[in-house]
Amino acid sequence: MHAAARINRVLLHRRMSINSLIRMEVLICMILLLSVDVKSTLVKSQRPLKVIAGGGAAAAVSVQVTLPPVASPLQNQLIFADQRLEIVYPVIQRFKNLITSDPLNITSSWIGTDICKYKGFYCESPPDNKSAIALASIDFNGFQLSSPTLVGFLDLLPDLALFHANSNNFAGTIPGNIVKLPYLYELDISNNRFSGPFPTAILAMEGLSFLDIRYNFFSGSVPPELFAKDLDALFLNNNNFMTRLPDDIGATHVEYLTLANNKFFGPIPRGIAKALSGLSEILLLDNMLSGCLPYELGLLKEAVVFDAGNNNLTGPLPFSLGCLEKLEVLNFAGNLLYGSVPDVLCGLRNLMNLSLSDNYLTQAGPSCMRLIKNGVLDVRKNCIPGQPFQRSVAECAAFFARPRNCPYMDTYSQVPCWLPTFGASGPELAPSPS
């Protein structure tokens, strides 16, 4: 009886030892799995972990396993090529989350720390530190991205020099804090859905030289101070601006001035003569301009394109236009001009397109007749005898029955340059007005 009891105790003790060993093996497996799970964590030191599996004095086993420590938050941070890129990274990622449409899958490249490889983002050394790397320019042209705003993105890129975003669906207004971007000198947000008044923060951007906000929904007046800025190009066309052309429009130093397809009104200012330094293209078409053409147009010596079609301009064509030696395109179609087409104008050597259709002109000289024959000059829908496709006699008579008056009529035959066509016997030579 006692022998049987001893045998049972021995068997029970062995089963307990076996169970303890099984528990120990399971525990060791769990520890090994844990060790593998944290193996990829960066470590500088290791610490031992001591595990004791029980089961009685005979079965006690001590197991020592070495585990890596848990990584600190600093060790989990992303690594950037420059601190300046680290600063703009969250700005870009927040903007990415604002994108509501990305048909070309542009933003799929906006991942990781190498911002300079994001599509549309370009890096260079900033002016204040040639050894640094910073986000210097953005070119989103044609990306077709949609976002309700650029606030919190464009104005938080401190090293940005160029921002081009033509042909997207960005909306809202221009961030007021854009003035805090010290290096930004080119801003192109054309062909988007921006609205509201003219973004006056632009006026305080000292380094800005290129501004293109055409094909948007801006409205209201345009601050006269804009035309006094030292810009190379100013594109405001195809908005809903309704304002008078400022008298000092000639104070601008722009080479390209585009105000077309708005609601600018009033006369073309005589002060435009001050823009002698390099105004090459002037687009004023499809507005509500009125009044007579100023003699001072002939002082725009660098003009290559001048387009004031589809307005309410009236009066004769000034002879001074014959001084625009570089002129290639001149459009006054769709106005209320009358009188003759100056032969000095038709004698310009570089002229390729002279559009005077839909006016009330009554005469064209020999040089102009040659241009009509060559397809350079269009005088359809005028009142010129002998030319095809003219207005009816009744229509012309009704126009000339109305009173017409232009100030400074004595200036229209004056020419502020020497023209070999006329020599000393030609129109009166007039000095350039101050």
Secondary structure in CASP SS format (residue, H / E / C, confidence):
PFRMAT SS
TARGET T0000
AUTHOR 0000-0000-0000
METHOD secondary structure of the structure
MODEL  1
M C 1.00
H H 1.00
A H 1.00
A H 1.00
A H 1.00
R H 1.00
I H 1.00
N H 1.00
R H 1.00
V H 1.00
L H 1.00
L H 1.00
H H 1.00
R H 1.00
R H 1.00
M H 1.00
S H 1.00
I H 1.00
N H 1.00
S H 1.00
L H 1.00
I H 1.00
R H 1.00
M H 1.00
E H 1.00
V H 1.00
L H 1.00
I H 1.00
C H 1.00
M H 1.00
I H 1.00
L H 1.00
L H 1.00
L H 1.00
S H 1.00
V H 1.00
D H 1.00
V C 1.00
K C 1.00
S C 1.00
T C 1.00
L C 1.00
V C 1.00
K C 1.00
S C 1.00
Q C 1.00
R E 1.00
P E 1.00
L E 1.00
K E 1.00
V E 1.00
I E 1.00
A E 1.00
G C 1.00
G C 1.00
G C 1.00
A C 1.00
A C 1.00
A C 1.00
A C 1.00
V E 1.00
S E 1.00
V E 1.00
Q E 1.00
V E 1.00
T E 1.00
L E 1.00
P C 1.00
P C 1.00
V C 1.00
A C 1.00
S C 1.00
P H 1.00
L H 1.00
Q H 1.00
N H 1.00
Q C 1.00
L C 1.00
I C 1.00
F C 1.00
A C 1.00
D C 1.00
Q H 1.00
R H 1.00
L H 1.00
E H 1.00
I H 1.00
V H 1.00
Y H 1.00
P H 1.00
V H 1.00
I H 1.00
Q H 1.00
R H 1.00
F H 1.00
K H 1.00
N H 1.00
L H 1.00
I C 1.00
T C 1.00
S E 1.00
D C 1.00
P C 1.00
L C 1.00
N C 1.00
I H 1.00
T H 1.00
S H 1.00
S H 1.00
W C 1.00
I C 1.00
G C 1.00
T C 1.00
D C 1.00
I H 1.00
C H 1.00
K H 1.00
Y C 1.00
K C 1.00
G C 1.00
F E 1.00
Y E 1.00
C E 1.00
E E 1.00
S C 1.00
P C 1.00
P C 1.00
D C 1.00
N C 1.00
K C 1.00
S C 1.00
A C 1.00
I C 1.00
A E 1.00
L E 1.00
A E 1.00
S E 1.00
I E 1.00
D E 1.00
F C 1.00
N C 1.00
G C 1.00
F C 1.00
Q C 1.00
L C 1.00
S E 1.00
S E 1.00
P C 1.00
T C 1.00
L C 1.00
V C 1.00
G C 1.00
F C 1.00
L H 1.00
D H 1.00
L H 1.00
L C 1.00
P C 1.00
D C 1.00
L C 1.00
A C 1.00
L E 1.00
F E 1.00
H E 1.00
A C 1.00
N C 1.00
S C 1.00
N C 1.00
N E 1.00
F E 1.00
A E 1.00
G E 1.00
T C 1.00
I C 1.00
P C 1.00
G H 1.00
N H 1.00
I H 1.00
V H 1.00
K H 1.00
L C 1.00
P C 1.00
Y C 1.00
L C 1.00
Y C 1.00
E E 1.00
L E 1.00
D E 1.00
I C 1.00
S C 1.00
N C 1.00
N C 1.00
R E 1.00
F E 1.00
S E 1.00
G E 1.00
P E 1.00
F C 1.00
P C 1.00
T H 1.00
A H 1.00
I H 1.00
L H 1.00
A H 1.00
M C 1.00
E C 1.00
G C 1.00
L C 1.00
S C 1.00
F E 1.00
L E 1.00
D E 1.00
I C 1.00
R C 1.00
Y C 1.00
N C 1.00
F E 1.00
F E 1.00
S E 1.00
G E 1.00
S C 1.00
V C 1.00
P C 1.00
P H 1.00
E H 1.00
L H 1.00
F H 1.00
A H 1.00
K C 1.00
D C 1.00
L C 1.00
D C 1.00
A E 1.00
L E 1.00
F E 1.00
L C 1.00
N C 1.00
N C 1.00
N C 1.00
N E 1.00
F E 1.00
M C 1.00
T C 1.00
R E 1.00
L C 1.00
P C 1.00
D C 1.00
D C 1.00
I H 1.00
G H 1.00
A H 1.00
T C 1.00
H C 1.00
V C 1.00
E C 1.00
Y E 1.00
L E 1.00
T E 1.00
L C 1.00
A C 1.00
N C 1.00
N C 1.00
K C 1.00
F C 1.00
F E 1.00
G E 1.00
P C 1.00
I C 1.00
P C 1.00
R H 1.00
G H 1.00
I H 1.00
A H 1.00
K H 1.00
A C 1.00
L C 1.00
S C 1.00
G C 1.00
L C 1.00
S C 1.00
E E 1.00
I E 1.00
L E 1.00
L C 1.00
L C 1.00
D C 1.00
N C 1.00
M E 1.00
L E 1.00
S E 1.00
G E 1.00
C E 1.00
L C 1.00
P C 1.00
Y H 1.00
E H 1.00
L H 1.00
G H 1.00
L H 1.00
L C 1.00
K C 1.00
E C 1.00
A C 1.00
V C 1.00
V E 1.00
F E 1.00
D E 1.00
A C 1.00
G C 1.00
N C 1.00
N C 1.00
N E 1.00
L E 1.00
T E 1.00
G E 1.00
P C 1.00
L C 1.00
P C 1.00
F H 1.00
S H 1.00
L H 1.00
G H 1.00
C H 1.00
L C 1.00
E C 1.00
K C 1.00
L C 1.00
E C 1.00
V E 1.00
L E 1.00
N E 1.00
F C 1.00
A C 1.00
G C 1.00
N C 1.00
L E 1.00
L E 1.00
Y E 1.00
G E 1.00
S E 1.00
V E 1.00
P C 1.00
D H 1.00
V H 1.00
L H 1.00
C H 1.00
G C 1.00
L C 1.00
R C 1.00
N C 1.00
L C 1.00
M C 1.00
N E 1.00
L E 1.00
S E 1.00
L C 1.00
S C 1.00
D C 1.00
N C 1.00
Y E 1.00
L E 1.00
T E 1.00
Q E 1.00
A E 1.00
G C 1.00
P H 1.00
S H 1.00
C H 1.00
M H 1.00
R H 1.00
L H 1.00
I H 1.00
K H 1.00
N H 1.00
G C 1.00
V C 1.00
L E 1.00
D E 1.00
V C 1.00
R C 1.00
K C 1.00
N C 1.00
C C 1.00
I C 1.00
P C 1.00
G C 1.00
Q C 1.00
P C 1.00
F C 1.00
Q C 1.00
R C 1.00
S C 1.00
V H 1.00
A H 1.00
E H 1.00
C H 1.00
A H 1.00
A H 1.00
F H 1.00
F H 1.00
A C 1.00
R C 1.00
P C 1.00
R C 1.00
N C 1.00
C C 1.00
P C 1.00
Y C 1.00
M H 1.00
D H 1.00
T H 1.00
Y C 1.00
S C 1.00
Q C 1.00
V E 1.00
P C 1.00
C C 1.00
W C 1.00
L C 1.00
P C 1.00
T C 1.00
F C 1.00
G H 1.00
A H 1.00
S H 1.00
G C 1.00
P C 1.00
E C 1.00
L E 1.00
A C 1.00
P C 1.00
S C 1.00
P C 1.00
S C 1.00
END
